[in-house]
């Protein structure tokens, strides 16, 4: 009887010990990961992350490409956007170029919108993994659209240049503090060629200052 009890205790110890060790290792790995993904504030808008010093609310550039819908053309649109984002006292200024067309936007088309826009907005830059931002403002829109000519009884291409508005919301996951991949939802409105859509964007920041000594 005693031998059976000793055998049972020994087997229990052999089973429980690896499980306890595995749980302890998991806890250590989790703690190390949380420590690696945390930031330490060392000054005004400066943080230490993974041994490097970064600026919060640093300027950044986005390059985006995606699909949308043209309300006036009633066609699916391909679009691209290049924008620079700068911050002054936590107020974001955004300047850039947006193009949308029924063809790839770098091709010539008689159904195409070009926007040069200026936006004002804000961002949430407290997480080392996520950057969230919204912007809106005026734009100078020009391009071409096709409409039916009542006199000639045929479709014809018309050029336009007009004032408009452009807005965008961004969600970016940072692969590194200065490099990320995200999703943008945008809308461009004007008298002749209004569109809305979603884009995948690349995020390039200038937050890095130096290694932390």
Backbone as JSON Lines, residues from 0, in Angstrom:
{"i":0,"aa":"X","n":[0.83,-1.21,0.0],"ca":[0.0,0.0,0.0],"c":[0.86,1.26,0.0]}
{"i":1,"aa":"X","n":[1.9,1.23,0.87],"ca":[2.81,2.38,0.97],"c":[3.55,2.57,-0.35]}
{"i":2,"aa":"X","n":[3.95,1.44,-0.96],"ca":[4.66,1.54,-2.23],"c":[3.78,2.16,-3.31]}
{"i":3,"aa":"X","n":[2.51,1.8,-3.31],"ca":[1.58,2.36,-4.3],"c":[1.42,3.86,-4.09]}
{"i":4,"aa":"X","n":[1.33,4.27,-2.82],"ca":[1.18,5.71,-2.54],"c":[2.43,6.47,-2.97]}
{"i":5,"aa":"X","n":[3.62,5.91,-2.67],"ca":[4.86,6.56,-3.08],"c":[4.96,6.66,-4.6]}
{"i":6,"aa":"X","n":[4.52,5.61,-5.3],"ca":[4.54,5.61,-6.76],"c":[3.58,6.68,-7.31]}
{"i":7,"aa":"X","n":[2.41,6.78,-6.69],"ca":[1.42,7.77,-7.13],"c":[1.93,9.18,-6.92]}
{"i":8,"aa":"X","n":[2.56,9.42,-5.75],"ca":[3.12,10.76,-5.47],"c":[4.21,11.1,-6.46]}
{"i":9,"aa":"X","n":[5.07,10.12,-6.79],"ca":[6.17,10.35,-7.73],"c":[5.64,10.7,-9.11]}
{"i":10,"aa":"X","n":[4.61,9.94,-9.57],"ca":[4.03,10.21,-10.88],"c":[3.38,11.6,-10.91]}
{"i":11,"aa":"X","n":[2.69,11.96,-9.82],"ca":[2.06,13.28,-9.75],"c":[3.11,14.38,-9.84]}
{"i":12,"aa":"X","n":[4.23,14.17,-9.16],"ca":[5.31,15.17,-9.19],"c":[5.87,15.32,-10.61]}
{"i":13,"aa":"X","n":[6.04,14.18,-11.3],"ca":[6.58,14.22,-12.65],"c":[5.63,14.92,-13.62]}
{"i":14,"aa":"X","n":[4.34,14.84,-13.38],"ca":[3.36,15.48,-14.26],"c":[3.23,16.96,-13.95]}
{"i":15,"aa":"X","n":[3.16,17.28,-12.64],"ca":[2.92,18.66,-12.24],"c":[4.14,19.55,-12.49]}
{"i":16,"aa":"X","n":[5.34,19.04,-12.3],"ca":[6.56,19.85,-12.42],"c":[6.72,20.45,-13.82]}
{"i":17,"aa":"X","n":[6.59,19.66,-14.91],"ca":[6.71,20.29,-16.24],"c":[5.63,21.33,-16.5]}
{"i":18,"aa":"X","n":[4.41,21.07,-16.02],"ca":[3.33,22.03,-16.22],"c":[3.63,23.33,-15.49]}
{"i":19,"aa":"X","n":[4.1,23.23,-14.26],"ca":[4.44,24.43,-13.48],"c":[5.58,25.2,-14.14]}
{"i":20,"aa":"X","n":[6.58,24.44,-14.63],"ca":[7.71,25.09,-15.3],"c":[7.26,25.8,-16.57]}
{"i":21,"aa":"X","n":[6.35,25.16,-17.33],"ca":[5.85,25.77,-18.56],"c":[5.06,27.04,-18.25]}
{"i":22,"aa":"X","n":[4.22,27.0,-17.22],"ca":[3.45,28.19,-16.83],"c":[4.38,29.32,-16.39]}
{"i":23,"aa":"X","n":[5.44,28.96,-15.67],"ca":[6.4,29.98,-15.22],"c":[7.11,30.6,-16.42]}
{"i":24,"aa":"X","n":[7.52,29.76,-17.4],"ca":[8.19,30.27,-18.6],"c":[7.26,31.17,-19.41]}
{"i":25,"aa":"X","n":[5.98,30.77,-19.5],"ca":[5.0,31.6,-20.21],"c":[4.84,32.94,-19.54]}
{"i":26,"aa":"X","n":[4.8,32.95,-18.22],"ca":[4.66,34.2,-17.47],"c":[5.87,35.1,-17.69]}
{"i":27,"aa":"X","n":[7.07,34.5,-17.71],"ca":[8.3,35.29,-17.93],"c":[8.29,35.88,-19.33]}
{"i":28,"aa":"X","n":[7.92,35.07,-20.33],"ca":[7.88,35.58,-21.7],"c":[6.86,36.69,-21.85]}
{"i":29,"aa":"X","n":[5.71,36.53,-21.22],"ca":[4.67,37.55,-21.28],"c":[5.14,38.85,-20.63]}
{"i":30,"aa":"X","n":[5.81,38.73,-19.48],"ca":[6.31,39.92,-18.79],"c":[7.37,40.63,-19.63]}
{"i":31,"aa":"X","n":[8.25,39.85,-20.26],"ca":[9.29,40.45,-21.1],"c":[8.68,41.15,-22.32]}
{"i":32,"aa":"X","n":[7.65,40.54,-22.9],"ca":[7.0,41.15,-24.06],"c":[6.31,42.46,-23.65]}
{"i":33,"aa":"X","n":[5.63,42.46,-22.51],"ca":[4.98,43.68,-22.05],"c":[6.0,44.77,-21.78]}
{"i":34,"aa":"X","n":[7.15,44.37,-21.22],"ca":[8.21,45.35,-20.96],"c":[8.77,45.89,-22.26]}
{"i":35,"aa":"X","n":[8.95,45.01,-23.28],"ca":[9.5,45.45,-24.56],"c":[8.55,46.37,-25.3]}
{"i":36,"aa":"X","n":[7.24,46.16,-25.16],"ca":[6.25,46.96,-25.87],"c":[5.83,48.21,-25.1]}
{"i":37,"aa":"X","n":[6.39,48.45,-23.94],"ca":[6.03,49.61,-23.15],"c":[6.94,50.79,-23.48]}
{"i":38,"aa":"X","n":[6.46,51.99,-23.19],"ca":[7.24,53.2,-23.4],"c":[7.43,53.91,-22.07]}
{"i":39,"aa":"X","n":[8.55,54.63,-21.97],"ca":[8.85,55.41,-20.79],"c":[9.01,56.87,-21.21]}
{"i":40,"aa":"X","n":[8.21,57.76,-20.63],"ca":[8.27,59.18,-20.95],"c":[9.46,59.79,-20.24]}
{"i":41,"aa":"X","n":[10.34,60.48,-20.99],"ca":[11.54,61.07,-20.39],"c":[11.56,62.59,-20.54]}
{"i":42,"aa":"X","n":[10.6,63.16,-21.19],"ca":[10.54,64.61,-21.38],"c":[9.3,64.98,-22.15]}
{"i":43,"aa":"X","n":[9.21,66.24,-22.53],"ca":[8.04,66.7,-23.27],"c":[8.02,66.05,-24.65]}
{"i":44,"aa":"X","n":[7.0,65.21,-24.87],"ca":[6.8,64.52,-26.15],"c":[7.97,63.63,-26.54]}
{"i":45,"aa":"X","n":[8.7,63.1,-25.56],"ca":[9.8,62.17,-25.85],"c":[9.59,60.91,-25.04]}
{"i":46,"aa":"X","n":[9.81,59.76,-25.7],"ca":[9.64,58.46,-25.04],"c":[10.82,57.56,-25.39]}
{"i":47,"aa":"X","n":[11.06,56.6,-24.5],"ca":[12.05,55.56,-24.77],"c":[11.29,54.27,-25.09]}
{"i":48,"aa":"X","n":[11.62,53.66,-26.22],"ca":[10.96,52.43,-26.65],"c":[12.01,51.49,-27.24]}
{"i":49,"aa":"X","n":[12.17,50.34,-26.61],"ca":[13.13,49.33,-27.06],"c":[14.53,49.91,-27.25]}
{"i":50,"aa":"X","n":[14.96,50.71,-26.28],"ca":[16.32,51.22,-26.28],"c":[16.57,52.39,-27.2]}
{"i":51,"aa":"X","n":[15.51,53.02,-27.7],"ca":[15.67,54.17,-28.57],"c":[14.76,55.3,-28.12]}
{"i":52,"aa":"X","n":[15.19,56.53,-28.38],"ca":[14.4,57.7,-28.02],"c":[13.63,58.18,-29.25]}
{"i":53,"aa":"X","n":[12.32,58.39,-29.07],"ca":[11.46,58.86,-30.16],"c":[10.68,60.1,-29.72]}
{"i":54,"aa":"X","n":[10.31,60.9,-30.71],"ca":[9.41,62.02,-30.49],"c":[7.98,61.59,-30.73]}
{"i":55,"aa":"X","n":[7.08,61.94,-29.85],"ca":[5.66,61.75,-30.13],"c":[5.17,62.9,-31.01]}
{"i":56,"aa":"X","n":[4.13,62.63,-31.79],"ca":[3.56,63.61,-32.71],"c":[4.6,64.14,-33.69]}
{"i":57,"aa":"X","n":[5.51,63.27,-34.12],"ca":[6.51,63.65,-35.11],"c":[5.88,63.68,-36.5]}
{"i":58,"aa":"X","n":[6.44,64.45,-37.43],"ca":[5.93,64.45,-38.81],"c":[5.99,63.05,-39.42]}
{"i":59,"aa":"X","n":[5.07,62.79,-40.34],"ca":[5.1,61.52,-41.05],"c":[4.49,61.66,-42.45]}
{"i":60,"aa":"X","n":[4.81,60.69,-43.29],"ca":[4.34,60.65,-44.68],"c":[3.55,59.37,-44.88]}
{"i":61,"aa":"X","n":[2.46,59.45,-45.65],"ca":[1.71,58.25,-46.02],"c":[1.63,58.15,-47.55]}
{"i":62,"aa":"X","n":[1.76,56.95,-48.05],"ca":[1.6,56.64,-49.47],"c":[0.54,55.55,-49.56]}
{"i":63,"aa":"X","n":[-0.58,55.85,-50.26],"ca":[-1.74,54.96,-50.21],"c":[-2.25,54.61,-51.6]}
{"i":64,"aa":"X","n":[-2.89,53.44,-51.67],"ca":[-3.53,52.99,-52.92],"c":[-4.77,52.19,-52.55]}
{"i":65,"aa":"X","n":[-5.86,52.37,-53.32],"ca":[-7.07,51.64,-52.99],"c":[-8.16,51.76,-54.02]}
{"i":66,"aa":"X","n":[-9.38,51.41,-53.59],"ca":[-10.56,51.39,-54.45],"c":[-11.66,52.25,-53.84]}
{"i":67,"aa":"X","n":[-12.52,52.77,-54.71],"ca":[-13.63,53.6,-54.24],"c":[-14.76,53.62,-55.25]}
{"i":68,"aa":"X","n":[-15.64,54.58,-55.05],"ca":[-16.82,54.71,-55.9],"c":[-17.0,56.17,-56.27]}
{"i":69,"aa":"X","n":[-17.28,56.43,-57.56],"ca":[-17.54,57.78,-58.03],"c":[-19.04,58.05,-58.08]}
{"i":70,"aa":"X","n":[-19.51,59.04,-57.3],"ca":[-20.94,59.33,-57.26],"c":[-21.45,59.93,-58.56]}
{"i":71,"aa":"X","n":[-20.62,60.69,-59.24],"ca":[-21.04,61.32,-60.5],"c":[-20.86,60.38,-61.69]}
{"i":72,"aa":"X","n":[-19.75,59.64,-61.71],"ca":[-19.51,58.71,-62.82],"c":[-20.27,57.4,-62.64]}
{"i":73,"aa":"X","n":[-20.62,57.09,-61.38],"ca":[-21.27,55.82,-61.05],"c":[-20.41,54.62,-61.46]}
{"i":74,"aa":"X","n":[-19.12,54.8,-61.29],"ca":[-18.15,53.76,-61.63],"c":[-17.23,53.51,-60.44]}
{"i":75,"aa":"X","n":[-16.69,52.29,-60.36],"ca":[-15.65,52.01,-59.38],"c":[-14.4,52.79,-59.75]}
{"i":76,"aa":"X","n":[-13.7,53.25,-58.72],"ca":[-12.53,54.09,-58.91],"c":[-11.28,53.44,-58.3]}
{"i":77,"aa":"X","n":[-10.17,53.58,-58.98],"ca":[-8.88,53.28,-58.39],"c":[-8.28,54.61,-57.92]}
{"i":78,"aa":"X","n":[-7.62,54.6,-56.78],"ca":[-7.15,55.86,-56.22],"c":[-5.78,55.71,-55.59]}
{"i":79,"aa":"X","n":[-5.08,56.83,-55.5],"ca":[-3.79,56.88,-54.82],"c":[-3.69,58.22,-54.09]}
{"i":80,"aa":"X","n":[-2.93,58.25,-53.0],"ca":[-2.75,59.47,-52.2],"c":[-1.33,59.52,-51.66]}
{"i":81,"aa":"X","n":[-0.72,60.69,-51.77],"ca":[0.56,60.96,-51.15],"c":[0.39,62.18,-50.27]}
{"i":82,"aa":"X","n":[0.71,62.06,-48.97],"ca":[0.45,63.17,-48.05],"c":[1.55,63.3,-47.01]}
{"i":83,"aa":"X","n":[1.81,64.56,-46.63],"ca":[2.76,64.88,-45.57],"c":[1.97,65.46,-44.4]}
{"i":84,"aa":"X","n":[2.3,65.0,-43.17],"ca":[1.58,65.4,-41.97],"c":[2.55,66.04,-40.98]}
{"i":85,"aa":"X","n":[2.19,67.22,-40.52],"ca":[3.06,67.97,-39.61],"c":[2.23,68.47,-38.43]}
{"i":86,"aa":"X","n":[2.9,68.58,-37.25],"ca":[2.17,68.98,-36.05],"c":[2.78,70.23,-35.41]}
{"i":87,"aa":"X","n":[1.89,71.16,-35.06],"ca":[2.26,72.38,-34.35],"c":[1.36,72.48,-33.13]}
{"i":88,"aa":"X","n":[1.98,72.35,-31.94],"ca":[1.19,72.39,-30.69],"c":[0.01,71.42,-30.72]}
{"i":89,"aa":"X","n":[0.29,70.21,-31.2],"ca":[-0.69,69.11,-31.23],"c":[-1.82,69.31,-32.25]}
{"i":90,"aa":"X","n":[-1.71,70.34,-33.07],"ca":[-2.66,70.52,-34.16],"c":[-2.0,70.03,-35.44]}
{"i":91,"aa":"X","n":[-2.65,69.11,-36.12],"ca":[-2.06,68.5,-37.3],"c":[-2.41,69.25,-38.57]}
{"i":92,"aa":"X","n":[-1.4,69.47,-39.4],"ca":[-1.58,70.05,-40.73],"c":[-1.2,68.99,-41.76]}
{"i":93,"aa":"X","n":[-2.03,68.85,-42.77],"ca":[-1.82,67.8,-43.77],"c":[-1.89,68.42,-45.17]}
{"i":94,"aa":"X","n":[-0.9,68.13,-45.99],"ca":[-0.89,68.62,-47.36],"c":[-0.55,67.45,-48.27]}
{"i":95,"aa":"X","n":[-1.25,67.36,-49.42],"ca":[-0.98,66.21,-50.26],"c":[-1.71,66.25,-51.59]}
{"i":96,"aa":"X","n":[-1.56,65.14,-52.29],"ca":[-2.15,64.96,-53.62],"c":[-2.95,63.65,-53.64]}
{"i":97,"aa":"X","n":[-4.14,63.71,-54.22],"ca":[-5.01,62.54,-54.34],"c":[-5.49,62.44,-55.79]}
{"i":98,"aa":"X","n":[-5.54,61.24,-56.32],"ca":[-6.05,61.01,-57.68],"c":[-6.98,59.81,-57.67]}
{"i":99,"aa":"X","n":[-8.08,59.93,-58.42],"ca":[-9.03,58.83,-58.56],"c":[-9.48,58.75,-60.01]}
{"i":100,"aa":"X","n":[-9.62,57.53,-60.53],"ca":[-9.98,57.35,-61.93],"c":[-10.61,55.99,-62.14]}
{"i":101,"aa":"X","n":[-11.29,55.83,-63.28],"ca":[-11.82,54.52,-63.63],"c":[-10.7,53.58,-64.1]}
{"i":102,"aa":"X","n":[-9.54,54.13,-64.39],"ca":[-8.34,53.38,-64.76],"c":[-7.3,53.57,-63.67]}
{"i":103,"aa":"X","n":[-6.19,52.84,-63.71],"ca":[-5.12,53.13,-62.76],"c":[-4.79,54.63,-62.78]}
{"i":104,"aa":"X","n":[-4.7,55.28,-61.63],"ca":[-4.63,56.74,-61.59],"c":[-3.39,57.35,-62.23]}
{"i":105,"aa":"X","n":[-2.37,56.55,-62.48],"ca":[-1.18,57.09,-63.16],"c":[-1.33,57.01,-64.69]}
{"i":106,"aa":"X","n":[-2.44,56.46,-65.2],"ca":[-2.72,56.46,-66.63],"c":[-3.57,57.67,-67.0]}
{"i":107,"aa":"X","n":[-3.54,58.02,-68.26],"ca":[-4.39,59.12,-68.73],"c":[-5.81,58.59,-68.92]}
{"i":108,"aa":"X","n":[-6.77,59.36,-68.45],"ca":[-8.18,58.98,-68.58],"c":[-9.03,60.24,-68.66]}
{"i":109,"aa":"X","n":[-10.15,60.16,-69.39],"ca":[-11.08,61.29,-69.45],"c":[-12.15,61.21,-68.36]}
{"i":110,"aa":"X","n":[-11.94,60.3,-67.42],"ca":[-12.73,60.26,-66.2],"c":[-11.76,60.15,-65.04]}
{"i":111,"aa":"X","n":[-11.29,61.33,-64.6],"ca":[-10.24,61.35,-63.6],"c":[-10.35,62.6,-62.74]}
{"i":112,"aa":"X","n":[-10.1,62.41,-61.44],"ca":[-10.08,63.5,-60.47],"c":[-8.67,63.65,-59.9]}
{"i":113,"aa":"X","n":[-8.21,64.89,-59.83],"ca":[-6.96,65.23,-59.15],"c":[-7.28,66.22,-58.04]}
{"i":114,"aa":"X","n":[-6.77,65.96,-56.86],"ca":[-6.97,66.84,-55.7],"c":[-5.63,67.28,-55.14]}
{"i":115,"aa":"X","n":[-5.45,68.57,-54.97],"ca":[-4.38,69.09,-54.13],"c":[-5.06,69.62,-52.88]}
{"i":116,"aa":"X","n":[-4.8,69.01,-51.74],"ca":[-5.6,69.3,-50.55],"c":[-4.75,69.79,-49.38]}
{"i":117,"aa":"X","n":[-5.41,70.51,-48.5],"ca":[-4.84,70.97,-47.23],"c":[-5.82,70.59,-46.14]}
{"i":118,"aa":"X","n":[-5.35,69.88,-45.12],"ca":[-6.23,69.42,-44.06],"c":[-5.75,69.8,-42.68]}
{"i":119,"aa":"X","n":[-6.69,69.89,-41.76],"ca":[-6.4,70.14,-40.35],"c":[-6.99,68.97,-39.56]}
{"i":120,"aa":"X","n":[-6.26,68.49,-38.57],"ca":[-6.78,67.36,-37.8],"c":[-6.01,67.1,-36.54]}
{"i":121,"aa":"X","n":[-6.13,65.87,-36.08],"ca":[-5.44,65.45,-34.86],"c":[-5.11,63.97,-34.96]}
{"i":122,"aa":"X","n":[-4.3,63.51,-34.02],"ca":[-3.92,62.1,-34.01],"c":[-3.82,61.61,-32.57]}
{"i":123,"aa":"X","n":[-3.84,60.28,-32.43],"ca":[-3.64,59.63,-31.14],"c":[-2.36,58.81,-31.27]}
{"i":124,"aa":"X","n":[-1.29,59.31,-30.63],"ca":[0.05,58.77,-30.82],"c":[0.63,58.24,-29.51]}
{"i":125,"aa":"X","n":[-0.21,57.79,-28.6],"ca":[0.26,57.36,-27.3],"c":[0.75,55.91,-27.28]}
{"i":126,"aa":"X","n":[0.32,55.12,-28.25],"ca":[0.71,53.71,-28.29],"c":[1.88,53.51,-29.24]}
{"i":127,"aa":"X","n":[2.87,52.68,-28.86],"ca":[3.98,52.4,-29.78],"c":[3.58,51.52,-30.95]}
{"i":128,"aa":"X","n":[2.4,50.92,-30.88],"ca":[1.96,50.02,-31.94],"c":[0.91,50.62,-32.87]}
{"i":129,"aa":"X","n":[0.18,51.64,-32.42],"ca":[-0.93,52.16,-33.2],"c":[-0.84,53.68,-33.37]}
{"i":130,"aa":"X","n":[-1.2,54.13,-34.55],"ca":[-1.33,55.57,-34.82],"c":[-2.71,55.79,-35.45]}
{"i":131,"aa":"X","n":[-3.54,56.61,-34.81],"ca":[-4.87,56.91,-35.3],"c":[-4.94,58.4,-35.61]}
{"i":132,"aa":"X","n":[-5.6,58.78,-36.71],"ca":[-5.64,60.19,-37.09],"c":[-6.86,60.48,-37.96]}
{"i":133,"aa":"X","n":[-7.33,61.74,-37.88],"ca":[-8.42,62.22,-38.74],"c":[-8.05,63.62,-39.24]}
{"i":134,"aa":"X","n":[-8.42,63.91,-40.5],"ca":[-8.13,65.2,-41.11],"c":[-9.27,65.6,-42.05]}
{"i":135,"aa":"X","n":[-9.44,66.9,-42.22],"ca":[-10.42,67.42,-43.17],"c":[-10.01,68.83,-43.56]}
{"i":136,"aa":"X","n":[-10.35,69.22,-44.79],"ca":[-10.02,70.57,-45.23],"c":[-10.34,70.79,-46.69]}
{"i":137,"aa":"X","n":[-9.99,71.96,-47.22],"ca":[-10.31,72.3,-48.61],"c":[-9.36,71.65,-49.6]}
{"i":138,"aa":"X","n":[-9.78,71.64,-50.86],"ca":[-8.95,71.1,-51.92],"c":[-9.16,71.89,-53.21]}
{"i":139,"aa":"X","n":[-8.17,71.84,-54.06],"ca":[-8.3,72.33,-55.43],"c":[-8.42,71.11,-56.32]}
{"i":140,"aa":"X","n":[-9.6,70.94,-56.92],"ca":[-9.89,69.76,-57.72],"c":[-9.91,70.1,-59.2]}
{"i":141,"aa":"X","n":[-9.27,69.24,-60.0],"ca":[-9.35,69.42,-61.45],"c":[-9.3,68.04,-62.1]}
{"i":142,"aa":"X","n":[-9.73,67.98,-63.35],"ca":[-9.73,66.72,-64.07],"c":[-10.67,66.74,-65.25]}
{"i":143,"aa":"X","n":[-11.24,65.58,-65.54],"ca":[-12.12,65.42,-66.69],"c":[-13.25,64.46,-66.34]}
{"i":144,"aa":"X","n":[-14.37,64.64,-66.99],"ca":[-15.48,63.72,-66.85],"c":[-16.2,63.62,-68.19]}
{"i":145,"aa":"X","n":[-16.92,62.54,-68.38],"ca":[-17.65,62.29,-69.62],"c":[-19.14,62.47,-69.36]}
{"i":146,"aa":"X","n":[-19.79,63.26,-70.22],"ca":[-21.23,63.5,-70.1],"c":[-21.84,63.56,-71.49]}
{"i":147,"aa":"X","n":[-23.14,63.38,-71.54],"ca":[-23.85,63.37,-72.83],"c":[-24.09,64.81,-73.3]}
{"i":148,"aa":"X","n":[-23.71,65.08,-74.55],"ca":[-23.9,66.39,-75.18],"c":[-25.23,66.39,-75.93]}
{"i":149,"aa":"X","n":[-26.17,67.22,-75.47],"ca":[-27.5,67.26,-76.09],"c":[-27.45,67.78,-77.53]}
{"i":150,"aa":"X","n":[-26.54,68.68,-77.8],"ca":[-26.44,69.26,-79.15],"c":[-25.88,68.25,-80.13]}
{"i":151,"aa":"X","n":[-24.78,67.66,-79.77],"ca":[-24.13,66.7,-80.66],"c":[-24.7,65.29,-80.53]}
{"i":152,"aa":"X","n":[-25.51,65.06,-79.51],"ca":[-26.13,63.76,-79.29],"c":[-25.08,62.64,-79.16]}
{"i":153,"aa":"X","n":[-24.08,62.94,-78.33],"ca":[-23.03,61.96,-78.09],"c":[-22.33,62.27,-76.76]}
{"i":154,"aa":"X","n":[-21.62,61.29,-76.25],"ca":[-20.81,61.5,-75.04],"c":[-19.56,62.29,-75.4]}
{"i":155,"aa":"X","n":[-19.25,63.27,-74.55],"ca":[-18.05,64.07,-74.76],"c":[-17.32,64.26,-73.43]}
{"i":156,"aa":"X","n":[-16.02,64.53,-73.52],"ca":[-15.21,64.75,-72.33],"c":[-15.16,66.24,-72.01]}
{"i":157,"aa":"X","n":[-15.31,66.56,-70.73],"ca":[-15.28,67.95,-70.28],"c":[-14.22,68.08,-69.19]}
{"i":158,"aa":"X","n":[-13.44,69.15,-69.29],"ca":[-12.47,69.45,-68.25],"c":[-13.08,70.34,-67.18]}
{"i":159,"aa":"X","n":[-12.52,70.3,-65.98],"ca":[-13.02,71.15,-64.9],"c":[-11.89,71.5,-63.94]}
{"i":160,"aa":"X","n":[-12.09,72.6,-63.25],"ca":[-11.23,73.0,-62.13],"c":[-12.12,73.74,-61.15]}
{"i":161,"aa":"X","n":[-12.15,73.29,-59.9],"ca":[-13.07,73.87,-58.93],"c":[-12.56,73.65,-57.51]}
{"i":162,"aa":"X","n":[-13.14,74.36,-56.58],"ca":[-12.84,74.15,-55.16],"c":[-13.63,72.95,-54.65]}
{"i":163,"aa":"X","n":[-13.08,72.27,-53.67],"ca":[-13.75,71.12,-53.1],"c":[-13.31,70.9,-51.67]}
{"i":164,"aa":"X","n":[-13.58,69.7,-51.18],"ca":[-13.19,69.33,-49.82],"c":[-12.69,67.9,-49.79]}
{"i":165,"aa":"X","n":[-11.77,67.64,-48.87],"ca":[-11.18,66.31,-48.75],"c":[-11.07,65.94,-47.27]}
{"i":166,"aa":"X","n":[-11.47,64.72,-46.91],"ca":[-11.39,64.25,-45.53],"c":[-10.88,62.82,-45.5]}
{"i":167,"aa":"X","n":[-10.2,62.48,-44.4],"ca":[-9.64,61.13,-44.3],"c":[-9.48,60.72,-42.85]}
{"i":168,"aa":"X","n":[-9.72,59.44,-42.58],"ca":[-9.45,58.84,-41.27],"c":[-8.47,57.69,-41.47]}
{"i":169,"aa":"X","n":[-7.47,57.61,-40.58],"ca":[-6.39,56.64,-40.72],"c":[-6.25,55.77,-39.48]}
{"i":170,"aa":"X","n":[-6.01,54.5,-39.72],"ca":[-5.62,53.56,-38.67],"c":[-4.35,52.87,-39.13]}
{"i":171,"aa":"X","n":[-3.27,53.0,-38.35],"ca":[-1.97,52.46,-38.75],"c":[-1.42,51.54,-37.67]}
{"i":172,"aa":"X","n":[-0.98,50.36,-38.09],"ca":[-0.27,49.45,-37.19],"c":[1.22,49.59,-37.46]}
{"i":173,"aa":"X","n":[1.97,49.91,-36.43],"ca":[3.4,50.15,-36.6],"c":[4.18,48.84,-36.54]}
{"i":174,"aa":"X","n":[4.81,48.49,-37.63],"ca":[5.71,47.34,-37.63],"c":[6.98,47.69,-36.84]}
{"i":175,"aa":"X","n":[7.38,48.94,-36.92],"ca":[8.4,49.54,-36.07],"c":[7.87,50.93,-35.73]}
{"i":176,"aa":"X","n":[8.53,51.62,-34.81],"ca":[7.97,52.9,-34.38],"c":[7.85,53.89,-35.54]}
{"i":177,"aa":"X","n":[8.8,53.83,-36.47],"ca":[8.82,54.77,-37.6],"c":[8.28,54.19,-38.9]}
{"i":178,"aa":"X","n":[7.78,52.97,-38.88],"ca":[7.32,52.32,-40.1],"c":[6.05,51.54,-39.81]}
{"i":179,"aa":"X","n":[5.02,51.74,-40.66],"ca":[3.76,51.06,-40.39],"c":[2.97,50.77,-41.65]}
{"i":180,"aa":"X","n":[1.91,50.01,-41.46],"ca":[0.99,49.64,-42.53],"c":[-0.43,49.86,-42.0]}
{"i":181,"aa":"X","n":[-1.28,50.52,-42.8],"ca":[-2.6,50.84,-42.27],"c":[-3.69,50.93,-43.3]}
{"i":182,"aa":"X","n":[-4.86,51.34,-42.83],"ca":[-6.06,51.48,-43.65],"c":[-6.57,52.91,-43.53]}
{"i":183,"aa":"X","n":[-6.9,53.52,-44.67],"ca":[-7.46,54.86,-44.71],"c":[-8.85,54.81,-45.35]}
{"i":184,"aa":"X","n":[-9.77,55.59,-44.79],"ca":[-11.1,55.78,-45.38],"c":[-11.22,57.26,-45.72]}
{"i":185,"aa":"X","n":[-11.58,57.58,-46.96],"ca":[-11.52,58.96,-47.41],"c":[-12.77,59.36,-48.19]}
{"i":186,"aa":"X","n":[-12.95,60.66,-48.34],"ca":[-14.0,61.21,-49.2],"c":[-13.51,62.5,-49.82]}
{"i":187,"aa":"X","n":[-13.8,62.69,-51.1],"ca":[-13.46,63.92,-51.81],"c":[-14.72,64.43,-52.49]}
{"i":188,"aa":"X","n":[-15.07,65.68,-52.19],"ca":[-16.34,66.24,-52.68],"c":[-16.08,67.51,-53.46]}
{"i":189,"aa":"X","n":[-16.7,67.62,-54.64],"ca":[-16.71,68.86,-55.41],"c":[-17.9,68.84,-56.36]}
{"i":190,"aa":"X","n":[-18.05,69.87,-57.15],"ca":[-19.24,70.04,-57.98],"c":[-19.32,69.02,-59.11]}
{"i":191,"aa":"X","n":[-18.17,68.54,-59.59],"ca":[-18.17,67.73,-60.81],"c":[-17.8,66.26,-60.61]}
{"i":192,"aa":"X","n":[-17.01,65.96,-59.57],"ca":[-16.45,64.61,-59.5],"c":[-16.21,64.25,-58.03]}
{"i":193,"aa":"X","n":[-17.2,63.69,-57.36],"ca":[-17.09,63.32,-55.94],"c":[-16.9,61.82,-55.81]}
{"i":194,"aa":"X","n":[-15.99,61.44,-54.9],"ca":[-15.68,60.02,-54.72],"c":[-15.52,59.71,-53.23]}
{"i":195,"aa":"X","n":[-15.61,58.44,-52.9],"ca":[-15.3,57.94,-51.57],"c":[-14.7,56.56,-51.71]}
{"i":196,"aa":"X","n":[-13.91,56.13,-50.72],"ca":[-13.3,54.82,-50.83],"c":[-12.41,54.49,-49.66]}
{"i":197,"aa":"X","n":[-11.66,53.42,-49.8],"ca":[-10.72,52.95,-48.78],"c":[-9.39,52.64,-49.45]}
{"i":198,"aa":"X","n":[-8.32,52.87,-48.7],"ca":[-6.98,52.65,-49.23],"c":[-6.11,51.94,-48.2]}
{"i":199,"aa":"X","n":[-5.15,51.19,-48.68],"ca":[-4.09,50.65,-47.84],"c":[-2.91,51.61,-47.95]}
{"i":200,"aa":"X","n":[-2.34,52.0,-46.81],"ca":[-1.26,52.97,-46.86],"c":[-0.01,52.48,-46.14]}
{"i":201,"aa":"X","n":[1.12,53.0,-46.59],"ca":[2.4,52.85,-45.91],"c":[2.65,54.1,-45.08]}
{"i":202,"aa":"X","n":[3.23,53.91,-43.91],"ca":[3.45,54.98,-42.93],"c":[4.94,55.12,-42.68]}
{"i":203,"aa":"X","n":[5.48,56.33,-42.91],"ca":[6.89,56.6,-42.67],"c":[6.99,57.82,-41.75]}
{"i":204,"aa":"X","n":[7.54,57.61,-40.55],"ca":[7.62,58.68,-39.56],"c":[9.07,59.16,-39.4]}
{"i":205,"aa":"X","n":[9.23,60.33,-38.79],"ca":[10.55,60.88,-38.48],"c":[10.72,61.0,-36.97]}
{"i":206,"aa":"X","n":[10.2,60.05,-36.23],"ca":[10.17,60.14,-34.77],"c":[11.51,59.8,-34.12]}
{"i":207,"aa":"X","n":[12.35,59.0,-34.77],"ca":[13.59,58.55,-34.15],"c":[14.54,59.72,-33.89]}
{"i":208,"aa":"X","n":[15.09,59.8,-32.67],"ca":[16.06,60.82,-32.31],"c":[17.45,60.21,-32.2]}
{"i":209,"aa":"X","n":[17.62,59.24,-31.29],"ca":[18.9,58.58,-31.11],"c":[18.72,57.35,-30.21]}
{"i":210,"aa":"X","n":[19.74,56.56,-30.14],"ca":[19.72,55.42,-29.21],"c":[19.8,55.92,-27.78]}
{"i":211,"aa":"X","n":[19.16,55.18,-26.89],"ca":[19.14,55.56,-25.47],"c":[20.38,54.99,-24.78]}
{"i":212,"aa":"X","n":[21.2,55.87,-24.24],"ca":[22.43,55.45,-23.55],"c":[22.18,55.19,-22.08]}
